[in-house]
Amino acid sequence: MTTNLDKKIPLMEVFGPTVQGEGSVIGQQTYFLRFGLCDYKCVMCDSMHAVDPQQVKANAQWLTQRQIFEALYEFRSKQQHSTPWVTFSGGNPAIYDLQQLVDLLKNDGWKIAVETQGTVYHRWLLDCDVITVSPKTPGMGEKLELDKLDLFLGQFAIAGRYRDRLAIKMVVFDQIDLEAASMVFERYVRDAYGISASQFYLSLGNPYPPGTRDARASGVCLECGTPDLVQELVYRYEQLLPDIMQHPTLCRVKFLPQWHVLLWGNKQGV
Amino acid sequence: MTTNLDKKIPLMEVFGPTVQGEGSVIGQQTYFLRFGLCDYKCVMCDSMHAVDPQQVKANAQWLTQRQIFEALYEFRSKQQHSTPWVTFSGGNPAIYDLQQLVDLLKNDGWKIAVETQGTVYHRWLLDCDVITVSPKTPGMGEKLELDKLDLFLGQFAIAGRYRDRLAIKMVVFDQIDLEAASMVFERYVRDAYGISASQFYLSLGNPYPPGTRDARASGVCLECGTPDLVQELVYRYEQLLPDIMQHPTLCRVKFLPQWHVLLWGNKQGV
């Protein structure tokens, strides 16, 4: 009989330590485990190499949960000192039952952050330290499935104290995305869900993820006019900020850049 | 008899809404009340206009706490919608007894963040929502008074649940600053103080605050070589990051840019 413990899971990358670039743990030093495959295929995905089944098939290591733990353990052992944080990213790590991996990591003293769109719930999520739920805005080019999000966040609501570990993060590009974020805010930032405005983050989207056109309109060197992604992102942040500051609900939330994109552009493995 | 309520306090600026640029509430939309005068005079202070007694004397409005509340209330009333957050900054706002102002603000539904170096404690600090304590590193050019910080943080330790509202933020420029930050980490990130590593932030210092030389060495347009403060800060962040990631204690903390400096350089009132 094949049990859950024998099941092999596609691991795309182990990397770090690096810094978390967005959301409630922005600036946190962390390792990353990037899992392959996703129930979504966002047009603006910045990690399509972990989403596209063909690329996952070609490049994933298929490992048991114990093997994934050992890969991370070995990876970290090369450092004399380093962060106790590991972030599960993807793809969507929540499509897998990772209870064994979480148990191994917690027994070894790790702190775990998870990034997921909130479409699939598993019990192991409650054992993680930070759960960042990123419902998709129209700008990301995928559907927002509120029925699934109801179920996902409902489980945290029922679990009581675990609710503090949740953060909702929505990637925004424009006013249409702000309306989607506002709708999610009004639905879930309520006593029934135990989620406060302080747990709600807007994250400025990267207009040029890997594989897209790279013609930057506005952010340029003031001297010579050369396009510059860092200046472009600063410019776009400033452009969107007034609409957020004057918005009846979104004026209460935090608005952040994707700091990793300013630091490293679209480079993988950092 | 002159009571506390009649006492006039120097207010330098009311501005916002803008975004908090650093520390635990980075990205939070907030108004700012900037108070005049400080018990310190950091060489690298980015708000010397609110510290230097001559400039305070020339430019402050001297107001009672009720007048300060009314000034903020009126300032916000020009906006149809806006953030419920106000941040007390300075100077050092904690040199004043602001209990009446805090009571007026809380009764009016405001959320209050405070920025202080942790040298002077007042009871009203416990009624605020976020207290960011910034002990000074050598790079800031002021003394680190651990005896005062012991007393300050000791009051929060005794107050129990209020401890979660604390964040320690240290501005760092180089390795010497990292050692000072590490010493503060080891002294206060302990059960006795109830402060966890998640409440500890490093903030990359601005090497060119108002009034200092402005010759940037490293961050330049890749095309024409023109110095660029944004690129300079991204470059300096990347340079310091490996030392933090390999540090026995600081590998556990969050390391952030001063996002407001990337957005607005040294512009006042944003």
Interface residues (C-beta under 8 A of the other chain):
Chain A: P17 V19 V25 I26 G27 Q28 Q29 Q79 Q80 H81 S82 T83 P84 S198 Y201 L202 C221 L222 E223 C224 T226 D228 V230 Q231 V234 Y237 E238 L241 I244 M245 Q246 H247 P248 C251 R252 V253 K254 F255 L256 P257 W259 L262 L263
Chain B: P17 V19 V25 I26 G27 Q28 Q29 Q79 Q80 H81 S82 T83 P84 S198 Y201 L202 C221 L222 E223 C224 T226 D228 V230 Q231 V234 Y237 E238 L241 I244 M245 Q246 H247 P248 C251 R252 V253 K254 F255 L256 P257 W259 L262 L263
